[in-house]
Structure formats: structure tokens, C-alpha cells
Amino acid sequence: MNSKEIPPVIHNYINGKWMPSSSKKQLPIHNPATGEVLSHTPCSTAEEFQRAVVAAKDAFPAWRSTPPVVRARYFFKLKELMEREFEDMARILTMENGKTVVEAKGSLRRAIENVEVACGIPTAMQGYSSEDVADGIDCNCIRQPMGVFGAITPFNFPAMVPMWFMPTSVACGNTFVVKPSERTPISQQRMFELLDEAGFPHGVVNLVNGDAEIAEQMLIHPDIKGVSFVGSTKVASYIYKRGTEFGKRVQALGGAKNYTVVMPDANLDKTVAALIDSAYGCAGERCLATGVVLAVGDVHARFRDKFLAAAKKLVVGNGLDPKTTLGPVISAEHRARVNAAITKGVEEGATLLLDGRNFTHPQFPNGYYVGPTLFDNVTQDMWIAKEEIFGPVMGIMKVDDLDEALELIHNNRYGNASSIFTQSGAAAREFAYNAGISMLGVNIGVAAPMAFFSFGGSKQSFFGDLKAYGRDGVQFNTDKRMIISRWF
């Protein structure tokens, strides 16, 4: 399948075979830029999910005993195929999600980086040992895979987020089931075509499409050992509680309201460029988007004016158009929620400097567009300062000093990411030392760790102990075995 051959209904991939769902319930997949229906997602049945888990469970013993260096070779092949199909996969991603092609390529590059890290699994999952821990006794620690793992992934990064979880888990020796978002499953179908071409043994990787019913099946199924999730805080909290209730390992990444500090000594041209991308990139539909800028002291007016001028230059449109710098949001319903949030900000008394409501594209009047939106004079008690909008909306709050900014960050119930823009090493260190947020940036607009580190927030932005990918990913997907031995 390429971007011109999208099937009318998405299929499941179970035990190495493409299978149409027997379910009569189907959900339309819309192109957010045009409103047209691209395909349909089947709401697969519990029996179909059970079939995928059985296939994964049956495949586990042989896959586990495959040497890690051999398992890694499948990922070398997958990387090669992803590079070959890079341009067309970016086009598919733009069509189903609305991202600009540049943004789509960026997320695909991150997906490939996770595959690259999985290629290093022979080293990454090594244990440790020590001899003579007592008289004539040695101790060895090894890491072993656990069985079937699964992921429930979101609409906003449909090609990238499944690859946060699947490559690490499968390279460690587990087998896997992916439940992609019902809104954006096309890129995952394309990804599984490449997994099939890479020659992964049947049952090692499986794809089951559906809605909340399939997600629930993953949480309660006795043969699923661990579940990874990315989505809203409300759902992440439920996923964590429900999955752990059934004895599973769970890492549930939730929502965010990210605060960025701009100090008076910041390089404003570079700061504005970084924060335009952070606030409005991917139409604001990402958990690392800057929601509120805390402008310290007299930088407030200077930053506000430069940022407003830059925001007005954004080109709203279809992501396939290379001139577009801001694509649509995911659906008509979500557009209505974002517009309602903007209205709420006005009602709360914030100053609306740039209003993105009611934007209509002359060529695509049925697209789900929201223009760039900017508030000033936001205060900490306002809803728009506290809750995630998940759209191209940013607020500016004036603060007196870094201490006040840190206090506001501490009072924020979310803790996904936060950044500071400054030329002061002392201010940057104070921020990093005391912000208390899991992902921190210094002169970085989107504080996303590379694939060989780990990704995940704190407070109400993350539920669990071990974060996504990197070293945490290896720990999440393996169990340590301590072998204490004495020979007579």
C-alpha cells in the first residue's frame, strides 16, 4: 500500500497474516485538511483480539530463545525499509493526521531512531555479575523477556508513538500487539506491511484495530504482561489503575500544560522561533507543546510583540502544501473544543491578541482548521492557564522573577516538560535544579529526549515507574533474574 492505494477498510495483522475484521461496526477516517473520508477503521471483536494474543503467546518461546544479535537483524532490515518508504509514509501520515509534511518527516525520523536503538539490544539488555559475593559464591544478574506486551497509541503521532514501545519490547525478546488510534490507523497498517516484509516470524508482532473495547481487552487479558499507553490524563489514570488491577506492568503517559520561562537576557529572535514551533507545531496537538510562556520582568512586552508578529506569519492550510506551516486539528469535534477553550479564555479576562476561531480555508472549506491563537495577561487562576487545550493556542503570563516562575511550575498539576530561555548559566542551573519536571529544556522549545534516553513526565502527566524507550524501556520490558551460585 502507498498513499494512493489506501484500502476502503483497514485490516488487522494477526499471526503473520492480513485479516479483515468480522465486525460490522466501522468508523470513518477523515483527512483533517479536507474533511473527506480516506478509509474506515473496523471495531474489531474481543475474539479477534484473543486470536492475536494467542498468536503472540505461541510465538514467544521460539522468539525468546532467538539470540538477541539475531533479533536485532530484523530491526536492521526494518530500518532499511522505513528509509526506503520514508517519503510515502510521510505523505500518508499527513493525509490521516493533518501534520505538515515537514512535521510528518520529523516524527518518522524519531520512529526510525527507536528502531536504530533496538538494533543495539545485545548490549542494552546485558546484565551484570560479581564473583565471591561470599565465600565461594558468585552472583549474576540477567535480563529476561516476559511474554506478550501491548500498546494503546494516540492519534497525534500515529507512526512514531507505537515505535516508542514495540521495537524495544520485541528486541528484548517479547512478542507484541498494537492497538492504534481508530482515528489514524493507516500509517500503522503501512508500518506492519514493512514489518511483514522484514520477515519477523509469525505471531511476534500483531495489529488489532478498534475502539475502547479492544483497549479494555488489552488491560484485562491474563496473557498480556505489560501495557504502554499515551493519551489524555483522564484516560491514562484509568489505564494505569485498570491494568495494574490485573497485575500488569503499565506505563501510561498522560496530558500536559507545559510552562516555558523566558528570561530578560534571552536571545529573543531564537527564542521566538523555537516557541512558535513549540506552541503551534503539529497544530499544538502534542504533549510537549508550550502552553504558557512565563515572561520574566521587562522581557514581557518585547517577547510579546516579537512572538505576535511571528505568529501572524504562519500559513494555515493543507499539510501537503509545502507553503503550509500550520495544519488542521484532527476532527470537527476537536476543533469545536479548541474554539470553546479560546472563548473561555476571553470570558476569563485574558487579552486575546490573535484569534484563530472560525478560520475557513478557501480551497478546503470542510477542513478542521484553527488559526494560531495568542493570549496575553493570562493569570494562574484561569482555566486556560491550568488545562491542556491541545490546539494552536498559547498564553503569556508576566512574572517578576525566576522564583515566581518556579512557584507557578510547582503549582501546575501537570509535569510533562518545561523549558527556560536564557544566556545565564546560573539561571539555567537554578531552573534545572528546582523545576521538578521530568523533561527539561534549556533554550529548547520541545524538550523531547532522543531514543537512547527515556521519555515521560511527572505528576499528572505520567502514571507508572519506568518511562518510555531508552534504558527505562529495556527495564520495563524485561525482568531481572538474580542467580546466586556455589559449586562443590
C-alpha positions in Angstrom: 0.0 0.0 0.0 1.2 3.5 -0.8 -0.5 6.9 -0.3 -2.5 6.3 -3.5 -3.7 2.8 -2.5 -5.3 3.3 0.8 -7.9 0.5 1.3 -11.6 1.2 2.0 -11.3 -0.7 5.3 -8.2 -1.2 7.4 -7.3 -4.8 8.2 -5.8 -6.5 11.2 -2.4 -8.2 11.1 -2.5 -11.4 13.2 0.0 -14.3 13.2 1.7 -13.1 10.1 -1.5 -12.7 8.0 -3.7 -9.8 7.0 -7.2 -10.4 8.2 -10.4 -8.4 7.7 -12.4 -7.9 10.8 -15.8 -9.7 11.0 -17.2 -6.7 12.9 -19.9 -4.8 11.2 -19.1 -1.6 13.1 -16.8 0.7 11.3 -15.6 4.3 12.0 -14.7 6.7 9.2 -11.1 8.0 8.9 -11.2 11.6 7.8 -8.5 13.7 6.2 -8.5 16.7 8.6 -7.3 19.1 5.9 -10.3 18.4 3.5 -12.9 16.6 5.6 -13.0 13.7 3.1 -13.2 10.1 4.2 -10.0 8.3 3.5 -10.9 4.8 4.8 -12.7 3.1 7.7 -11.5 1.5 10.9 -13.1 -1.7 11.9 -14.1 -2.0 15.6 -12.6 -5.5 15.9 -14.2 -8.1 18.2 -12.9 -9.5 21.5 -12.5 -12.8 19.7 -10.2 -11.2 17.2 -8.1 -9.7 19.9 -7.9 -13.0 21.6 -6.7 -14.6 18.4 -3.8 -12.0 18.3 -2.8 -12.7 21.9 -2.8 -16.4 21.3 -0.6 -16.0 18.3 1.8 -13.8 20.3 1.9 -16.2 23.2 2.5 -19.1 20.9 5.3 -17.3 19.2 7.0 -16.2 22.4 9.1 -19.3 23.3 10.9 -19.5 20.0 11.4 -15.7 19.8 12.7 -15.6 23.3 15.3 -18.2 22.6 16.4 -16.4 19.4 19.8 -14.8 20.2 19.5 -11.0 20.7 22.0 -10.4 18.0 19.7 -12.3 15.6 16.6 -10.5 16.8 18.5 -7.2 16.1 19.0 -8.1 12.5 15.2 -7.9 11.9 15.3 -4.3 13.0 18.3 -3.5 10.8 16.1 -4.7 7.9 13.1 -2.7 9.2 15.2 0.5 9.3 16.3 -0.1 5.7 12.6 -0.5 4.6 11.5 2.6 6.6 14.2 4.7 4.9 13.1 3.3 1.5 9.4 4.2 2.1 10.1 7.4 4.1 8.6 9.9 1.6 5.4 8.0 1.0 4.9 7.2 4.7 5.2 10.9 5.4 2.5 11.6 2.9 0.2 9.0 4.4 0.8 10.5 7.9 0.0 14.0 6.7 -3.2 12.8 5.0 -4.6 10.9 8.0 -3.4 13.3 10.8 -3.1 16.8 9.2 0.6 17.4 10.0 2.7 19.3 7.6 5.0 17.1 5.6 8.0 18.5 7.4 6.4 17.6 10.8 5.4 14.2 9.5 9.0 13.5 8.4 10.3 14.7 11.8 8.1 12.2 13.6 9.1 9.4 11.2 12.7 10.2 11.8 12.1 9.7 15.6 10.4 6.4 14.9 13.4 5.3 12.9 15.7 6.3 15.7 13.9 4.0 18.1 14.4 1.2 15.6 18.1 2.1 15.5 18.3 1.8 19.3 16.6 -1.6 19.2 19.4 -2.7 16.9 21.7 -2.3 19.9 19.8 -4.6 22.1 22.6 -7.2 22.6 24.4 -4.6 24.6 21.4 -2.7 26.0 19.9 -5.7 27.8 23.1 -7.0 29.3 23.1 -7.8 33.0 26.0 -7.7 35.5 27.8 -10.1 37.8 30.3 -10.3 40.7 32.3 -13.2 41.9 32.9 -14.1 45.6 30.0 -12.2 47.0 30.5 -14.6 49.8 33.0 -17.5 50.3 32.9 -19.5 47.1 29.6 -17.9 45.9 29.1 -15.9 42.8 26.1 -13.7 41.8 24.9 -13.0 38.2 22.0 -10.7 37.1 20.5 -11.4 33.7 17.5 -9.8 32.0 14.8 -12.0 30.6 11.8 -11.1 28.4 8.4 -11.8 30.0 5.9 -12.7 27.3 3.2 -10.7 25.4 3.3 -6.9 25.7 0.9 -4.4 24.1 0.5 -0.7 23.3 -2.6 1.6 23.0 -1.4 4.6 21.0 -2.8 8.1 20.2 -3.9 9.9 17.1 -1.4 12.7 17.2 1.8 10.7 16.4 0.4 7.6 14.8 3.6 6.4 13.2 6.1 7.4 15.9 4.5 6.5 19.3 4.0 2.8 18.5 7.7 2.7 17.7 8.5 4.1 21.2 7.3 0.7 22.5 7.3 -2.1 20.0 11.0 -2.1 18.9 12.4 -2.2 22.4 9.9 -4.8 23.7 10.3 -7.1 20.7 14.1 -6.7 20.6 14.2 -7.7 24.2 12.5 -11.0 23.2 8.8 -10.3 23.9 6.0 -10.5 21.4 3.7 -7.6 20.8 0.2 -6.4 20.0 -0.5 -2.8 18.9 -3.9 -1.1 19.1 -3.5 2.1 17.2 -5.9 5.1 17.4 -9.1 4.4 15.5 -8.7 7.9 14.0 -5.3 7.4 12.5 -4.6 3.7 11.8 -3.4 4.0 8.2 0.2 4.7 8.9 0.3 1.7 11.3 -1.0 -0.6 8.6 1.8 0.7 6.3 4.3 0.1 9.2 3.1 -3.5 9.6 3.5 -4.1 5.9 7.1 -3.2 6.4 7.4 -5.4 9.4 5.9 -8.3 7.3 8.4 -7.6 4.6 11.3 -7.5 7.1 10.4 -11.2 7.8 9.5 -11.1 11.5 8.4 -14.6 12.5 4.6 -15.1 12.5 3.0 -14.0 15.8 5.8 -11.9 17.0 4.1 -8.6 16.0 0.4 -8.2 15.7 -2.0 -5.3 14.9 -5.6 -5.2 16.1 -7.8 -2.2 15.2 -10.7 -1.0 17.2 -12.1 1.4 19.8 -12.2 1.4 23.6 -13.4 -2.2 23.7 -10.1 -3.5 22.3 -8.2 -1.3 24.7 -10.2 -2.8 27.6 -9.4 -6.3 26.3 -5.7 -5.5 26.4 -6.0 -4.3 30.0 -7.8 -7.4 31.4 -6.3 -10.2 29.3 -4.4 -12.6 31.5 -1.7 -13.2 29.0 -0.7 -9.6 28.5 2.2 -8.9 30.8 2.6 -5.2 30.2 0.8 -2.3 28.6 2.1 1.1 27.3 -0.3 4.0 26.7 -0.1 7.6 25.5 -3.2 9.9 25.7 -5.1 12.2 28.0 -4.5 12.3 31.7 -8.1 11.1 32.4 -7.6 8.0 30.3 -4.0 7.4 31.4 -5.1 7.3 35.0 -7.8 4.7 34.1 -5.4 2.7 32.1 -2.9 2.6 34.9 -5.4 1.6 37.6 -7.2 -0.9 35.4 -4.0 -2.6 34.1 -2.3 -2.8 37.5 -5.5 -4.2 38.9 -5.0 -7.2 36.7 -1.3 -7.5 37.7 0.3 -5.9 34.6 3.2 -3.6 34.2 1.8 -0.3 33.0 3.4 2.9 31.7 0.7 5.5 31.0 1.7 8.8 29.6 -0.9 11.5 30.1 -1.7 15.1 29.3 0.3 18.3 29.9 0.2 22.0 30.4 3.8 23.0 29.7 5.2 26.2 31.1 8.2 27.9 29.4 10.3 30.6 31.2 11.7 33.4 29.1 14.4 35.4 31.0 15.2 39.1 30.2 18.6 38.1 28.8 17.2 35.5 26.3 18.1 35.8 22.7 14.6 36.8 21.6 14.9 36.0 17.9 16.0 32.4 18.5 13.5 32.1 21.5 10.6 33.2 19.4 11.5 30.9 16.5 11.7 27.9 18.9 8.5 28.7 20.7 6.5 29.3 17.5 7.3 25.7 16.6 6.7 24.5 20.2 3.3 26.2 20.5 1.9 25.8 17.0 3.8 22.9 15.5 1.6 19.8 14.8 -1.3 22.2 15.4 -0.5 22.2 19.1 -1.6 18.6 19.3 1.4 17.2 21.2 2.1 16.7 24.9 5.4 18.8 24.7 3.7 21.9 23.3 4.4 25.1 25.2 1.0 26.2 26.6 2.1 29.2 28.7 5.1 31.4 28.5 6.2 32.9 31.8 7.8 36.2 30.7 10.1 37.5 33.4 10.3 41.2 34.2 10.8 43.6 31.3 11.1 40.9 28.7 7.3 40.6 28.6 6.5 43.4 26.1 9.5 42.7 23.9 8.7 39.0 23.7 5.0 39.5 23.2 5.4 41.8 20.3 8.0 39.7 18.5 6.0 36.5 19.1 2.8 38.1 17.9 4.4 39.3 14.7 5.8 35.8 14.0 2.5 34.0 14.8 0.8 36.3 12.2 3.1 35.0 9.5 2.1 31.3 9.9 0.4 29.9 6.9 -2.7 27.8 7.7 -3.6 25.1 5.2 -3.3 21.5 3.9 -0.1 19.9 5.2 0.6 18.5 1.8 1.2 22.1 0.5 4.9 22.9 1.1 3.9 26.5 1.9 1.8 25.4 4.9 3.3 26.0 8.3 0.2 25.2 10.4 -2.1 22.3 9.5 -5.6 21.4 10.8 -6.6 19.8 14.1 -7.8 16.2 14.0 -11.6 16.5 13.8 -14.5 18.8 13.7 -15.4 17.8 17.2 -11.9 18.7 18.4 -12.0 22.0 16.5 -15.1 22.9 18.4 -13.4 22.0 21.8 -10.4 24.2 20.9 -12.7 27.1 19.8 -14.6 26.7 23.1 -11.4 26.9 25.1 -10.5 30.2 23.3 -13.9 31.6 24.1 -13.4 30.6 27.7 -10.1 32.4 27.8 -11.9 35.6 26.6 -14.6 35.2 29.2 -12.0 34.8 31.9 -10.5 38.1 31.1 -7.3 37.2 29.2 -6.4 39.6 26.4 -6.9 37.9 23.0 -4.1 39.2 20.7 -4.7 36.7 17.9 -7.9 34.8 17.3 -7.8 31.6 15.4 -11.5 30.8 15.7 -13.7 30.4 12.6 -10.8 30.1 10.2 -12.0 28.8 6.9 -9.6 27.7 4.2 -10.9 29.0 0.8 -9.8 25.8 -1.0 -10.8 23.3 1.7 -13.9 24.7 3.5 -14.6 21.4 5.1 -11.2 21.1 6.7 -10.8 21.3 10.5 -8.8 24.4 10.8 -8.0 26.6 13.8 -5.7 29.6 13.2 -2.8 30.5 15.6 -4.2 31.9 18.8 -2.3 34.1 21.3 -3.5 35.3 24.7 -1.7 37.9 26.9 -2.4 38.8 30.6 -3.1 35.2 31.5 -3.3 34.6 35.2 -2.7 31.4 37.2 -6.3 31.0 38.3 -7.6 30.9 34.7 -8.7 27.7 33.1 -6.6 28.3 30.0 -3.5 28.5 32.3 -4.3 25.2 34.0 -5.8 22.8 31.5 -4.5 21.3 28.3 -6.1 22.7 25.2 -4.3 20.5 22.6 -4.6 23.0 19.9 -2.7 26.0 18.4 -3.3 28.2 21.4 -0.6 29.9 23.7 -0.8 32.2 26.6 1.6 34.7 28.1 1.9 35.4 31.8 4.1 38.1 33.2 6.1 37.3 36.3 8.6 39.3 38.4 11.5 36.8 38.6 12.6 33.2 38.3 11.4 32.3 41.8 7.9 33.3 40.9 8.1 31.3 37.6 9.3 28.2 39.5 6.4 28.6 42.0 3.9 28.6 39.2 5.6 25.5 37.7 5.3 23.8 41.0 1.7 24.6 41.4 0.9 23.2 38.0 -0.8 19.7 38.4 0.9 18.5 35.2 4.6 17.8 34.9 5.5 16.7 31.4 8.0 19.3 30.2 9.3 22.8 30.9 12.0 24.9 29.3 13.9 28.1 30.1 15.4 30.5 27.6 18.4 32.4 29.0 22.0 33.2 28.5 22.7 32.8 32.2 24.3 29.5 33.3 23.2 30.3 36.9 19.6 30.8 35.9 19.7 27.6 33.8 21.1 25.6 36.7 18.6 27.0 39.2 15.8 26.1 36.8 17.1 22.6 36.2 17.8 22.0 39.9 14.4 23.2 41.2 11.8 22.9 38.5 10.8 19.4 39.5 9.7 18.4 36.0 10.8 15.2 34.2 11.8 16.6 30.8 13.6 20.0 30.9 14.9 22.2 28.2 17.5 24.9 28.2 17.0 27.1 25.1 15.0 24.2 23.7 11.4 24.6 22.6 10.4 20.9 22.5 12.2 19.0 25.2 11.9 15.6 23.7 14.7 13.2 24.7 16.5 11.2 22.0 15.6 7.5 21.7 18.6 6.3 23.7 17.4 8.3 26.7 13.9 8.0 28.2 10.6 9.9 27.6 7.9 10.5 30.2 6.6 13.2 32.6 5.7 13.5 36.3 2.8 14.4 38.5 -0.5 14.1 36.5 1.4 13.7 33.2 2.7 10.1 33.9 1.4 7.1 35.7 3.9 4.3 36.4 7.6 4.0 37.3 9.6 3.3 34.2 9.3 5.7 31.3 9.2 5.1 27.5 12.1 3.8 25.5 15.8 4.1 26.3 17.1 2.4 29.4 13.7 2.6 31.1 12.2 0.8 28.1 14.6 -2.1 28.5 13.8 -2.4 32.2 10.1 -2.1 31.6 10.2 -5.0 29.1 12.4 -7.4 31.0 12.6 -8.9 34.4 15.8 -9.2 36.3 16.9 -12.7 37.4 19.5 -12.9 40.2 21.4 -16.2 40.0 23.4 -16.9 43.2 25.6 -20.0 42.8 28.0 -22.1 44.7 29.7 -25.2 43.3 31.0 -28.1 45.4 
